[in-house]
Amino acid sequence: MTLRAVVTGVGHYLPDRVVPNSEFEKTLDTNDEWIRARSGIERRHFAAEGETTASMASAASRAALAMAGVEPQDVDAIIVATSTADLTFPSAATMVQAELGMTRGFAFDVQAVCAGFVFALSNANALILSGQAKRVLVIGAETFSRIMDWTDRSTCVLFGDGAGAVLLEVQNGTGTSADRGILSTDLNSDGRHKDLLYVDGGVSTGTTGYLRMQGNQVFRHAVEKLASTATTALERAGVTAADVDWVVPHQANIRIIQGTAKKLGVSMDRVVVTVQDHGNTSAASIPLALSVGHARGQIKQGDLVVTEAIGGGLAWGAVVLRW
């Protein structure tokens, strides 16, 4: 008998405000065609005043719990992947815990920027396999609109806000790649590349700061590292790219998504793409895409799914799971 962490519920939340590319033409030297050509993004959602990372995470969590038919009190742990928590402390996860009315278990945040959800999934899987938890709510949520430099056309047009959540539950498996649940993970980081993608402020520096990115350099690292980590995770799961039903990548840039799929040898009709509608929602992008892909009828029970992401740090990783 082998224990597996199985997805039993998924949900997402997007703010009501939709911002099309054309809105940036009013204040920046840019246009819809320029943004689409370089990123594939057509629109994104921005949080309303008073809407926060924790409130969006709570909404996505309720949807995931409802799908699974599980009450908050039956959850053992909450992990929130975010770089834009409401407060310096406490964690966004404990705020979600309180909002859901969950008075038991434990909750904490994971910060690996755009790779955060992959890191959170890996941590949740470890908690379940070690017996420390039977049900873990794993959430990616971001309000990146609050750390944008609105004069920098190379970055501010790329990001959006939102949240996605999955509920993982322990189930017995056979120990083969036919099992439902997380089959393998691969995590990596290299702090030498900090200056490629970072926020130029923080608590110890005394400023909030804005997101800064060397886009061309990030692109150069992204395709190679994403394809490499996905391949490693597939090998650990005992499967190949040919076995994959769906790639659900971090939704940063359509060219990165296409380049990674090509390097993996996976056709784009097996890739869940939401970047055109959401922009880059950082740690929220993979759970958002999982939820949207499931709602569209793309991802079905039994499908083999690989997720991969790269973010500031640099930090990158992949998870292979059977839905």
LOLUMSE-607096 format. One record per residue: residue number from 1; residue in one letter; chain; x, y, z of N, C-alpha, C in turn. Coordinates in steps of 0.05 Angstrom, whole numbers. Layout:
! residues N
   nr  rest  kette      nx      ny      nz     cax     cay     caz      cx      cy      cz
  NUM     A      A       X       Y       Z       X       Y       Z       X       Y       Z
...
This chain:
! residues 323
   nr  rest  kette      nx      ny      nz     cax     cay     caz      cx      cy      cz
    1     M      A      17     -24       0       0       0       0      17      25       0
    2     T      A      10      44     -17      25      69     -18       5      92     -14
    3     L      A      13     111       3      -4     134       8       0     154     -15
    4     R      A     -22     166     -24     -22     187     -44     -38     211     -35
    5     A      A     -28     235     -43     -43     260     -39     -59     266     -64
    6     V      A     -85     263     -62    -103     264     -85    -119     290     -85
    7     V      A    -121     303    -108    -138     327    -111    -167     318    -111
    8     T      A    -183     328     -92    -211     321     -91    -229     346     -95
    9     G      A    -217     369     -95    -232     394     -99    -214     415    -111
   10     V      A    -225     433    -127    -210     455    -139    -229     478    -143
   11     G      A    -219     502    -140    -235     526    -143    -218     551    -148
   12     H      A    -230     572    -157    -215     596    -162    -233     621    -157
   13     Y      A    -219     643    -155    -233     669    -152    -218     690    -168
   14     L      A    -233     707    -183    -222     729    -198    -237     754    -191
   15     P      A    -223     776    -186    -237     802    -180    -255     810    -203
   16     D      A    -275     826    -197    -295     834    -217    -283     852    -238
   17     R      A    -263     869    -230    -253     888    -249    -235     875    -270
   18     V      A    -243     877    -295    -227     867    -317    -214     890    -331
   19     V      A    -188     888    -335    -172     910    -347    -161     901    -374
   20     P      A    -173     911    -396    -163     904    -423    -137     919    -429
   21     N      A    -122     909    -448     -97     922    -455    -101     951    -463
   22     S      A    -123     957    -475    -128     984    -485    -128    1005    -462
   23     E      A    -133     996    -438    -134    1015    -415    -106    1027    -410
   24     F      A     -85    1012    -417     -58    1022    -412     -49    1043    -433
   25     E      A     -64    1044    -455     -57    1063    -476     -61    1092    -467
   26     K      A     -78    1095    -446     -84    1122    -436     -60    1135    -422
   27     T      A     -43    1118    -410     -22    1129    -393       6    1120    -401
   28     L      A       9    1101    -419      35    1090    -427      38    1090    -457
   29     D      A      63    1091    -466      70    1088    -494      69    1059    -501
   30     T      A      44    1048    -503      40    1020    -510      13    1017    -523
   31     N      A       7     993    -533     -19     988    -545     -25     958    -544
   32     D      A     -50     952    -550     -59     924    -548     -42     906    -565
   33     E      A     -36     914    -589     -20     896    -607       8     890    -596
   34     W      A      21     911    -584      48     908    -573      47     888    -550
   35     I      A      27     890    -532      25     873    -509      19     844    -517
   36     R      A       0     841    -535      -7     814    -544      17     800    -558
   37     A      A      31     815    -575      53     803    -590      75     793    -572
   38     R      A      80     807    -550     102     800    -532      95     782    -509
   39     S      A      69     780    -503      62     764    -479      38     745    -484
   40     G      A      21     751    -503      -3     736    -507     -26     745    -489
   41     I      A     -21     765    -473     -41     775    -454     -60     794    -467
   42     E      A     -86     790    -463    -106     808    -474    -120     824    -452
   43     R      A    -122     813    -428    -136     826    -406    -126     813    -380
   44     R      A    -132     826    -358    -126     816    -331    -146     827    -312
   45     H      A    -146     816    -287    -164     825    -266    -148     840    -245
   46     F      A    -160     862    -235    -147     876    -213    -166     877    -189
   47     A      A    -154     872    -165    -170     872    -141    -182     899    -135
   48     A      A    -206     900    -124    -219     924    -116    -207     935     -90
   49     E      A    -213     960     -83    -205     971     -58    -217     954     -35
   50     G      A    -200     946     -17    -210     929       6    -209     900       0
   51     E      A    -204     892     -25    -202     864     -33    -172     856     -30
   52     T      A    -167     835     -16    -139     828      -9    -132     799     -18
   53     T      A    -107     793     -15     -98     766     -21    -113     745      -4
   54     A      A    -116     751      22    -129     732      40    -159     729      33
   55     S      A    -172     751      26    -201     749      20    -205     734      -6
   56     M      A    -188     738     -26    -190     722     -51    -184     693     -46
   57     A      A    -163     688     -30    -156     660     -24    -179     646     -10
   58     S      A    -193     660       8    -216     648      22    -238     641       3
   59     A      A    -243     658     -17    -264     653     -36    -258     629     -53
   60     A      A    -233     627     -62    -224     604     -78    -226     578     -62
   61     S      A    -219     580     -36    -219     557     -18    -248     546     -14
   62     R      A    -266     565     -11    -294     556      -8    -304     540     -32
   63     A      A    -296     549     -56    -303     535     -80    -291     507     -81
   64     A      A    -266     504     -73    -253     478     -73    -265     460     -53
   65     L      A    -271     470     -29    -283     454      -8    -312     445     -16
   66     A      A    -326     463     -29    -353     456     -38    -352     433     -59
   67     M      A    -333     434     -77    -331     413     -97    -325     386     -84
   68     A      A    -308     387     -63    -300     363     -50    -321     353     -30
   69     G      A    -340     371     -23    -359     364      -2    -347     361      25
   70     V      A    -328     378      31    -313     377      56    -317     403      72
   71     E      A    -322     401      98    -325     424     115    -298     434     124
   72     P      A    -295     461     129    -269     471     138    -258     457     163
   73     Q      A    -275     449     181    -266     436     205    -254     408     200
   74     D      A    -258     398     176    -247     372     169    -219     374     155
   75     V      A    -210     399     152    -184     404     140    -162     406     162
   76     D      A    -140     393     157    -118     393     177     -98     415     174
   77     A      A     -95     425     149     -74     446     145     -81     463     121
   78     I      A     -72     488     122     -75     506      99     -47     517      93
   79     I      A     -40     516      67     -16     528      58     -23     549      36
   80     V      A     -15     573      40     -19     594      20       7     602       7
   81     A      A       9     599     -19      32     609     -34      26     637     -43
   82     T      A      43     656     -34      39     684     -41      64     700     -36
   83     S      A      67     721     -52      88     741     -47      76     768     -39
   84     T      A      49     768     -37      35     793     -32      14     789      -9
   85     A      A      24     779      13       6     775      36      -5     801      46
   86     D      A     -28     801      59     -41     825      69     -23     841      88
   87     L      A     -10     826     106       6     839     127      34     826     128
   88     T      A      53     840     141      79     828     145      76     802     161
   89     F      A      60     803     182      50     779     196      24     787     210
   90     P      A       6     768     216       9     739     212       7     731     183
   91     S      A      10     705     178       9     695     151     -19     698     139
   92     A      A     -19     700     113     -45     700      99     -60     674     105
   93     A      A     -46     652     108     -58     626     113     -74     626     139
   94     T      A     -64     638     160     -79     639     185    -104     657     182
   95     M      A    -102     677     165    -125     695     161    -146     680     145
   96     V      A    -138     663     126    -157     646     112    -170     626     131
   97     Q      A    -153     615     148    -163     596     169    -185     608     185
   98     A      A    -181     633     194    -201     647     210    -226     653     193
   99     E      A    -222     662     169    -244     669     151    -262     645     145
  100     L      A    -250     622     143    -265     597     137    -279     586     162
  101     G      A    -271     596     186    -283     586     210    -269     560     220
  102     M      A    -245     556     211    -230     532     218    -214     537     244
  103     T      A    -220     522     265    -208     528     291    -189     505     300
  104     R      A    -181     488     282    -163     467     288    -141     466     267
  105     G      A    -122     449     270    -101     445     250     -81     468     250
  106     F      A     -67     472     228     -47     493     226     -46     505     198
  107     A      A     -33     528     196     -33     543     171      -8     560     169
  108     F      A       3     561     145      27     576     140      30     584     111
  109     D      A      46     604     106      51     614      79      77     602      68
  110     V      A      78     601      41     103     594      26     108     616       7
  111     Q      A     133     625       6     140     648     -12     162     638     -31
  112     A      A     154     632     -56     173     625     -77     164     639    -102
  113     V      A     151     662     -99     142     679    -121     125     662    -141
  114     C      A     131     663    -166     114     650    -186     115     619    -184
  115     A      A     136     609    -171     138     580    -167     125     572    -141
  116     G      A     113     590    -127     103     585    -100      83     563     -98
  117     F      A      64     560    -117      44     539    -115      56     512    -118
  118     V      A      76     509    -136      90     484    -139     104     476    -113
  119     F      A     117     496    -100     131     491     -75     110     484     -53
  120     A      A      87     497     -53      66     491     -33      55     463     -37
  121     L      A      50     456     -62      40     429     -68      60     408     -58
  122     S      A      85     412     -62     106     393     -53     106     391     -23
  123     N      A     103     413      -9     102     413      20      77     399      30
  124     A      A      54     404      17      29     391      25      31     361      21
  125     N      A      43     353      -1      47     324      -7      64     311      15
  126     A      A      85     325      23     102     314      44      88     312      71
  127     L      A      71     331      77      55     330     102      36     306     102
  128     I      A      24     300      79       6     278      77      21     251      78
  129     L      A      43     249      63      57     224      62      70     217      89
  130     S      A      77     238     105      89     234     131      69     228     153
  131     G      A      43     231     146      22     226     166      15     249     183
  132     Q      A      26     273     177      20     296     194      -7     309     187
  133     A      A     -17     303     164     -43     314     155     -57     294     136
  134     K      A     -84     294     138     -99     278     119    -112     295      97
  135     R      A    -118     320     104    -129     338      84    -114     365      86
  136     V      A    -104     374      63     -90     400      62    -102     417      40
  137     L      A    -109     441      47    -118     461      28     -94     477      18
  138     V      A     -89     475      -8     -65     488     -20     -75     511     -38
  139     I      A     -66     535     -32     -77     559     -45     -54     575     -57
  140     G      A     -59     586     -81     -42     607     -92     -58     632     -95
  141     A      A     -49     654     -84     -65     679     -85     -46     703     -86
  142     E      A     -53     723    -103     -35     746    -106     -51     771    -112
  143     T      A     -41     794    -103     -50     820    -111     -26     836    -121
  144     F      A     -15     827    -144       9     839    -155       4     868    -165
  145     S      A     -22     875    -169     -28     902    -177     -19     923    -156
  146     R      A     -14     914    -132      -6     932    -110      25     937    -110
  147     I      A      40     922    -126      69     926    -126      79     933    -155
  148     M      A      61     944    -171      69     951    -198      79     980    -199
  149     D      A      99     985    -215     107    1012    -223      92    1019    -248
  150     W      A      72    1036    -246      54    1042    -268      67    1059    -290
  151     T      A      92    1066    -286     106    1080    -307     124    1062    -324
  152     D      A     126    1037    -315     144    1017    -328     127     999    -346
  153     R      A     126    1006    -372     109     991    -390     118     962    -395
  154     S      A     143     956    -388     153     929    -393     143     909    -372
  155     T      A     134     919    -349     125     901    -328      96     904    -320
  156     C      A      86     929    -318      59     933    -306      37     922    -323
  157     V      A      42     917    -349      21     906    -366      19     876    -364
  158     L      A      37     863    -350      39     834    -351      24     820    -328
  159     F      A      19     834    -306      10     820    -282     -20     826    -276
  160     G      A     -32     807    -261     -59     809    -252     -63     797    -225
  161     D      A     -87     799    -215     -94     789    -188    -113     765    -190
  162     G      A    -113     749    -169    -132     726    -169    -122     705    -149
  163     A      A    -138     684    -147    -132     662    -129    -143     636    -139
  164     G      A    -129     614    -133    -138     587    -139    -131     569    -116
  165     A      A    -146     548    -113    -142     530     -90    -148     501     -98
  166     V      A    -133     482     -86    -140     454     -89    -140     442     -61
  167     L      A    -157     422     -58    -158     406     -33    -144     379     -39
  168     L      A    -124     373     -23    -110     347     -25    -120     329      -2
  169     E      A    -126     304      -8    -135     285      12    -119     260       9
  170     V      A    -112     247      32     -97     222      31    -115     199      21
  171     Q      A    -104     183       3    -118     159      -7     -97     137     -10
  172     N      A    -105     113     -10     -87      90     -14     -83      86     -44
  173     G      A     -58      81     -52     -52      74     -79     -37      48     -81
  174     T      A     -30      41    -105     -16      16    -110      14      20    -112
  175     G      A      23      45    -113      51      50    -116      60      52    -145
  176     T      A      42      52    -163      48      54    -192      40      81    -203
  177     S      A      48      87    -227      40     113    -240      11     114    -247
  178     A      A      -3      92    -244     -32      91    -249     -48     103    -226
  179     D      A     -35     107    -203     -49     118    -180     -58     146    -185
  180     R      A     -81     153    -173     -89     181    -172     -72     195    -151
  181     G      A     -68     221    -154     -53     237    -135     -26     246    -145
  182     I      A     -11     259    -127      16     269    -134      35     245    -136
  183     L      A      48     243    -160      66     221    -165      95     229    -161
  184     S      A     102     254    -165     129     263    -162     131     293    -160
  185     T      A     153     303    -149     158     332    -148     187     337    -153
  186     D      A     193     362    -162     221     370    -166     223     400    -160
  187     L      A     240     407    -141     242     435    -133     271     445    -136
  188     N      A     275     470    -144     302     481    -149     302     511    -143
  189     S      A     325     521    -136     329     550    -134     358     557    -138
  190     D      A     364     581    -146     391     591    -150     391     621    -145
  191     G      A     399     628    -120     399     656    -111     418     675    -126
  192     R      A     435     664    -142     453     681    -157     439     699    -177
  193     H      A     414     691    -184     399     705    -205     378     725    -193
  194     K      A     382     733    -169     363     751    -155     356     776    -172
  195     D      A     376     788    -185     372     813    -198     355     811    -223
  196     L      A     348     787    -232     332     784    -256     303     790    -251
  197     L      A     294     784    -227     265     788    -220     263     792    -190
  198     Y      A     255     816    -182     254     821    -153     237     846    -148
  199     V      A     231     851    -123     218     875    -114     238     892     -99
  200     D      A     241     917    -106     263     934     -95     255     947     -68
  201     G      A     243     931     -51     236     941     -24     228     917      -6
  202     G      A     225     923      19     217     902      38     218     913      66
  203     V      A     210     897      85     208     906     113     235     917     123
  204     S      A     256     902     119     282     910     131     295     934     116
  205     T      A     285     940      92     295     963      77     277     988      82
  206     G      A     254     984      93     237    1006     101     219    1017      79
  207     T      A     218    1003      56     200    1011      34     184     987      23
  208     T      A     162     993      11     146     971      -1     159     962     -27
  209     G      A     168     981     -43     182     974     -68     163     967     -91
  210     Y      A     176     964    -114     161     956    -139     175     933    -152
  211     L      A     160     918    -168     171     896    -182     190     905    -204
  212     R      A     213     892    -206     233     898    -226     241     872    -240
  213     M      A     243     873    -267     248     849    -281     265     854    -306
  214     Q      A     285     837    -311     299     836    -336     287     815    -353
  215     G      A     267     823    -368     250     804    -382     264     785    -401
  216     N      A     283     795    -417     298     779    -436     314     757    -421
  217     Q      A     326     764    -399     342     745    -384     324     724    -371
  218     V      A     301     733    -360     283     713    -348     273     694    -369
  219     F      A     267     704    -393     258     686    -415     279     666    -421
  220     R      A     304     674    -422     326     656    -429     328     633    -409
  221     H      A     325     639    -384     326     618    -363     301     601    -363
  222     A      A     278     614    -369     252     601    -364     248     575    -380
  223     V      A     251     577    -406     245     553    -423     262     530    -416
  224     E      A     288     535    -413     307     513    -407     301     501    -380
  225     K      A     297     517    -360     293     507    -332     266     494    -329
  226     L      A     246     505    -342     219     493    -340     218     465    -353
  227     A      A     230     463    -377     230     438    -391     247     417    -375
  228     S      A     269     426    -363     286     409    -348     273     398    -323
  229     T      A     260     416    -308     247     407    -283     223     389    -289
  230     A      A     208     395    -310     186     378    -318     195     350    -326
  231     T      A     217     349    -341     228     323    -349     237     307    -325
  232     T      A     250     320    -306     259     307    -282     236     295    -266
  233     A      A     215     311    -263     191     302    -248     178     279    -262
  234     L      A     176     280    -289     164     258    -304     181     232    -301
  235     E      A     207     234    -301     224     211    -298     220     199    -270
  236     R      A     218     216    -250     214     206    -222     187     192    -219
  237     A      A     167     201    -235     141     188    -234     139     163    -251
  238     G      A     160     158    -266     161     134    -283     143     136    -308
  239     V      A     141     161    -318     125     166    -342     141     183    -361
  240     T      A     130     187    -385     143     205    -404     124     226    -413
  241     A      A     135     245    -429     118     267    -439      96     256    -456
  242     A      A     100     234    -469      80     222    -487      56     212    -470
  243     D      A      60     207    -445      38     197    -427      21     220    -416
  244     V      A      31     245    -419      18     268    -406      -8     275    -422
  245     D      A     -29     278    -406     -54     288    -418     -55     318    -420
  246     W      A     -45     331    -398     -46     360    -397     -21     371    -384
  247     V      A      -9     391    -396      11     408    -383      -4     433    -374
  248     V      A      -1     439    -348     -14     463    -336       9     480    -326
  249     P      A      20     498    -343      43     513    -336      37     539    -321
  250     H      A      57     550    -309      55     578    -299      48     596    -322
  251     Q      A      28     612    -319      18     629    -341      31     657    -340
  252     A      A      56     657    -350      71     683    -350      71     696    -377
  253     N      A      75     680    -398      80     691    -424      75     668    -444
  254     I      A      59     674    -465      52     653    -484      77     642    -498
  255     R      A      97     658    -502     121     649    -516     137     629    -499
  256     I      A     137     634    -472     150     616    -454     135     589    -454
  257     I      A     108     591    -452      91     567    -452      95     551    -478
  258     Q      A      96     564    -501      99     550    -526     127     538    -528
  259     G      A     148     554    -519     175     544    -521     180     520    -503
  260     T      A     168     520    -479     171     497    -461     157     473    -472
  261     A      A     133     476    -482     118     454    -494     134     441    -517
  262     K      A     145     458    -534     161     448    -556     185     432    -547
  263     K      A     198     442    -526     222     429    -516     215     402    -503
  264     L      A     191     400    -491     181     375    -479     170     356    -500
  265     G      A     165     366    -524     153     349    -545     123     345    -541
  266     V      A     110     365    -528      81     364    -523      67     385    -541
  267     S      A      47     377    -556      32     395    -573      16     415    -556
  268     M      A      11     438    -567      -3     459    -552     -32     452    -547
  269     D      A     -43     433    -562     -71     425    -556     -73     408    -530
  270     R      A     -50     402    -518     -49     388    -492     -39     407    -470
  271     V      A     -40     433    -475     -31     453    -456     -55     470    -448
  272     V      A     -60     473    -422     -81     490    -412     -70     519    -412
  273     V      A     -83     537    -427     -73     564    -429     -94     584    -420
  274     T      A     -87     601    -400    -106     621    -390     -93     649    -389
  275     V      A     -68     651    -398     -53     676    -396     -67     699    -410
  276     Q      A     -81     693    -432     -95     714    -447    -116     728    -430
  277     D      A    -128     714    -411    -150     725    -395    -142     735    -368
  278     H      A    -120     724    -357    -113     730    -329     -86     745    -327
  279     G      A     -70     745    -348     -43     756    -345     -27     737    -326
  280     N      A      -5     748    -316      12     733    -298       2     738    -269
  281     T      A     -10     718    -257     -20     720    -230      -1     706    -210
  282     S      A      24     703    -218      45     692    -201      37     666    -189
  283     A      A      38     663    -162      32     637    -149       4     628    -153
  284     A      A     -14     646    -162     -42     639    -166     -46     626    -194
  285     S      A     -27     629    -212     -33     622    -240     -38     593    -245
  286     I      A     -23     575    -232     -27     546    -237     -53     537    -225
  287     P      A     -60     543    -199     -86     534    -189    -109     547    -204
  288     L      A    -106     572    -213    -127     584    -230    -131     568    -255
  289     A      A    -109     561    -268    -110     546    -293    -121     518    -289
  290     L      A    -114     505    -266    -125     479    -260    -155     481    -257
  291     S      A    -165     501    -243    -193     504    -238    -208     511    -263
  292     V      A    -197     529    -279    -210     536    -305    -209     513    -324
  293     G      A    -187     498    -325    -185     475    -343    -205     453    -335
  294     H      A    -209     450    -309    -229     430    -300    -257     439    -307
  295     A      A    -262     465    -303    -289     476    -309    -295     475    -339
  296     R      A    -275     478    -355    -278     476    -384    -284     447    -394
  297     G      A    -278     428    -377    -281     400    -384    -256     389    -397
  298     Q      A    -233     404    -395    -208     394    -406    -196     373    -387
  299     I      A    -193     379    -362    -180     361    -342    -201     344    -330
  300     K      A    -198     318    -333    -217     298    -323    -204     278    -304
  301     Q      A    -220     265    -287    -209     246    -269    -193     224    -284
  302     G      A    -169     219    -274    -152     199    -287    -131     210    -305
  303     D      A    -134     236    -313    -115     249    -331     -88     253    -317
  304     L      A     -67     249    -332     -40     254    -322     -33     283    -328
  305     V      A     -26     298    -307     -21     327    -308       7     334    -299
  306     V      A      21     351    -313      46     361    -303      44     392    -302
  307     T      A      52     402    -279      53     431    -275      82     440    -271
  308     E      A      89     463    -282     116     474    -278     115     504    -276
  309     A      A     134     515    -260     134     544    -256     162     553    -250
  310     I      A     167     579    -256     192     592    -249     186     620    -240
  311     G      A     200     629    -219     196     656    -209     221     667    -197
  312     G      A     218     691    -185     241     704    -173     256     687    -153
  313     G      A     281     691    -152     298     674    -135     326     670    -147
  314     L      A     328     658    -170     306     644    -184     298     619    -169
  315     A      A     272     613    -170     261     588    -159     244     575    -181
  316     W      A     247     548    -184     231     535    -204     226     506    -196
  317     G      A     205     494    -208     199     467    -200     176     456    -216
  318     A      A     170     430    -212     148     416    -226     135     395    -208
  319     V      A     110     390    -214      95     368    -200      81     352    -221
  320     V      A      83     326    -218      67     308    -235      46     295    -218
  321     L      A      21     296    -227      -1     284    -212     -22     272    -231
  322     R      A     -36     253    -221     -58     241    -236     -84     252    -223
  323     W      A    -100     264    -239    -124     278    -229    -145     259    -218
